[in-house]
Amino acid sequence: MRKKLKETKFVKYYGDLEKSLLEQIWENKDGNMTDDDYKKEMRNYLYFVSNYNFKFSLIDTRLFNYIITPEIQEWVDKKISIITKNIVKKIIFVVPKDIFSHMSIEQTMEEKNGLEYQEILFFEDINEAKNCF
């Protein structure tokens, strides 16, 4: 059963313990998220994955509106992915049509630890993404 875990200024987190699914829905409509805001949200993601042992992640970045710099990509790899890669088996991203946001998300997952996830998929359509679980 899907349950809201937390809502912040930029993200809504939902968990379904029966499906072992964590949903992270980004809502940075104004595009004013800072690097520190992003890091905080990634620490929230790490907290939920670690504490609930979620095996699957659905990350909706259609309203992400943030470019992940190479420095932040490396930070995610060393602080987040290094841990979550051992817990999460499948990550599905719903990506924006904006090529720059889309590419920065893909590049983040191409860092050393990001490459060690069992399965990472990208979709533009939320319904197609949800059909993968």
Contacts in CASP RR format, 6 or more apart in sequence:
PFRMAT RR
TARGET T0000
AUTHOR 0000-0000-0000
METHOD contacts of the structure
MODEL  1
MRKKLKETKFVKYYGDLEKSLLEQIWENKDGNMTDDDYKKEMRNYLYFVS
NYNFKFSLIDTRLFNYIITPEIQEWVDKKISIITKNIVKKIIFVVPKDIF
SHMSIEQTMEEKNGLEYQEILFFEDINEAKNCF
1 16 0 8 1.000
1 17 0 8 1.000
1 18 0 8 1.000
2 14 0 8 1.000
2 15 0 8 1.000
2 16 0 8 1.000
2 23 0 8 1.000
3 14 0 8 1.000
3 15 0 8 1.000
3 16 0 8 1.000
3 17 0 8 1.000
4 12 0 8 1.000
4 13 0 8 1.000
4 14 0 8 1.000
4 15 0 8 1.000
5 13 0 8 1.000
5 14 0 8 1.000
5 15 0 8 1.000
5 22 0 8 1.000
5 48 0 8 1.000
6 12 0 8 1.000
6 13 0 8 1.000
6 44 0 8 1.000
6 48 0 8 1.000
7 13 0 8 1.000
8 40 0 8 1.000
8 41 0 8 1.000
8 44 0 8 1.000
9 37 0 8 1.000
10 26 0 8 1.000
10 27 0 8 1.000
10 28 0 8 1.000
10 33 0 8 1.000
10 37 0 8 1.000
10 41 0 8 1.000
11 24 0 8 1.000
11 25 0 8 1.000
11 26 0 8 1.000
11 27 0 8 1.000
11 41 0 8 1.000
11 44 0 8 1.000
12 23 0 8 1.000
12 24 0 8 1.000
12 25 0 8 1.000
12 27 0 8 1.000
13 22 0 8 1.000
13 23 0 8 1.000
13 24 0 8 1.000
13 25 0 8 1.000
13 44 0 8 1.000
13 45 0 8 1.000
13 48 0 8 1.000
14 22 0 8 1.000
14 23 0 8 1.000
14 25 0 8 1.000
15 21 0 8 1.000
15 22 0 8 1.000
15 23 0 8 1.000
15 48 0 8 1.000
15 52 0 8 1.000
15 54 0 8 1.000
16 23 0 8 1.000
17 52 0 8 1.000
19 56 0 8 1.000
19 133 0 8 1.000
20 53 0 8 1.000
20 54 0 8 1.000
20 55 0 8 1.000
20 56 0 8 1.000
21 54 0 8 1.000
21 55 0 8 1.000
21 56 0 8 1.000
21 57 0 8 1.000
21 58 0 8 1.000
21 133 0 8 1.000
22 45 0 8 1.000
22 48 0 8 1.000
22 49 0 8 1.000
22 52 0 8 1.000
22 54 0 8 1.000
22 56 0 8 1.000
22 57 0 8 1.000
22 58 0 8 1.000
22 88 0 8 1.000
23 57 0 8 1.000
23 58 0 8 1.000
23 59 0 8 1.000
23 60 0 8 1.000
24 41 0 8 1.000
24 45 0 8 1.000
24 57 0 8 1.000
24 58 0 8 1.000
24 59 0 8 1.000
24 60 0 8 1.000
25 60 0 8 1.000
26 41 0 8 1.000
26 59 0 8 1.000
26 60 0 8 1.000
26 61 0 8 1.000
26 62 0 8 1.000
26 63 0 8 1.000
26 64 0 8 1.000
26 66 0 8 1.000
27 63 0 8 1.000
28 63 0 8 1.000
28 64 0 8 1.000
28 65 0 8 1.000
28 66 0 8 1.000
29 63 0 8 1.000
29 65 0 8 1.000
30 65 0 8 1.000
31 65 0 8 1.000
31 66 0 8 1.000
33 65 0 8 1.000
33 66 0 8 1.000
35 69 0 8 1.000
35 72 0 8 1.000
38 66 0 8 1.000
38 68 0 8 1.000
38 72 0 8 1.000
39 72 0 8 1.000
39 75 0 8 1.000
42 76 0 8 1.000
42 79 0 8 1.000
42 80 0 8 1.000
43 79 0 8 1.000
43 80 0 8 1.000
45 80 0 8 1.000
45 84 0 8 1.000
46 79 0 8 1.000
46 80 0 8 1.000
46 83 0 8 1.000
46 84 0 8 1.000
48 54 0 8 1.000
49 57 0 8 1.000
49 83 0 8 1.000
49 84 0 8 1.000
49 87 0 8 1.000
49 88 0 8 1.000
50 83 0 8 1.000
50 84 0 8 1.000
50 87 0 8 1.000
53 87 0 8 1.000
54 87 0 8 1.000
54 88 0 8 1.000
55 87 0 8 1.000
55 88 0 8 1.000
55 89 0 8 1.000
55 90 0 8 1.000
56 88 0 8 1.000
56 89 0 8 1.000
56 90 0 8 1.000
56 91 0 8 1.000
56 92 0 8 1.000
56 133 0 8 1.000
57 88 0 8 1.000
57 90 0 8 1.000
57 91 0 8 1.000
57 92 0 8 1.000
58 92 0 8 1.000
58 94 0 8 1.000
58 129 0 8 1.000
58 130 0 8 1.000
58 133 0 8 1.000
59 91 0 8 1.000
59 92 0 8 1.000
59 93 0 8 1.000
59 94 0 8 1.000
60 93 0 8 1.000
60 94 0 8 1.000
60 126 0 8 1.000
60 129 0 8 1.000
61 93 0 8 1.000
61 94 0 8 1.000
61 95 0 8 1.000
61 96 0 8 1.000
61 101 0 8 1.000
61 102 0 8 1.000
61 105 0 8 1.000
62 94 0 8 1.000
62 95 0 8 1.000
62 96 0 8 1.000
62 126 0 8 1.000
63 96 0 8 1.000
64 96 0 8 1.000
64 101 0 8 1.000
64 105 0 8 1.000
65 96 0 8 1.000
65 98 0 8 1.000
65 101 0 8 1.000
66 101 0 8 1.000
66 104 0 8 1.000
67 100 0 8 1.000
67 101 0 8 1.000
67 104 0 8 1.000
68 76 0 8 1.000
68 104 0 8 1.000
68 105 0 8 1.000
68 107 0 8 1.000
68 108 0 8 1.000
69 104 0 8 1.000
70 107 0 8 1.000
72 108 0 8 1.000
73 104 0 8 1.000
73 107 0 8 1.000
73 108 0 8 1.000
73 111 0 8 1.000
74 111 0 8 1.000
76 108 0 8 1.000
76 111 0 8 1.000
77 108 0 8 1.000
77 111 0 8 1.000
77 112 0 8 1.000
77 113 0 8 1.000
77 114 0 8 1.000
78 113 0 8 1.000
81 109 0 8 1.000
81 111 0 8 1.000
81 113 0 8 1.000
81 114 0 8 1.000
81 116 0 8 1.000
81 117 0 8 1.000
82 113 0 8 1.000
85 113 0 8 1.000
85 114 0 8 1.000
85 116 0 8 1.000
85 117 0 8 1.000
88 117 0 8 1.000
89 117 0 8 1.000
89 118 0 8 1.000
89 119 0 8 1.000
90 117 0 8 1.000
90 118 0 8 1.000
90 119 0 8 1.000
90 120 0 8 1.000
90 121 0 8 1.000
90 132 0 8 1.000
90 133 0 8 1.000
91 109 0 8 1.000
91 117 0 8 1.000
91 119 0 8 1.000
91 120 0 8 1.000
91 121 0 8 1.000
92 120 0 8 1.000
92 121 0 8 1.000
92 122 0 8 1.000
92 123 0 8 1.000
92 129 0 8 1.000
92 132 0 8 1.000
92 133 0 8 1.000
93 105 0 8 1.000
93 109 0 8 1.000
93 120 0 8 1.000
93 121 0 8 1.000
93 122 0 8 1.000
93 123 0 8 1.000
93 129 0 8 1.000
94 123 0 8 1.000
94 124 0 8 1.000
94 125 0 8 1.000
94 126 0 8 1.000
94 129 0 8 1.000
95 101 0 8 1.000
95 102 0 8 1.000
95 105 0 8 1.000
95 106 0 8 1.000
95 122 0 8 1.000
95 123 0 8 1.000
95 124 0 8 1.000
96 102 0 8 1.000
96 124 0 8 1.000
97 124 0 8 1.000
102 122 0 8 1.000
105 122 0 8 1.000
106 122 0 8 1.000
108 114 0 8 1.000
109 115 0 8 1.000
109 117 0 8 1.000
109 120 0 8 1.000
114 120 0 8 1.000
121 129 0 8 1.000
121 132 0 8 1.000
123 129 0 8 1.000
123 132 0 8 1.000
END
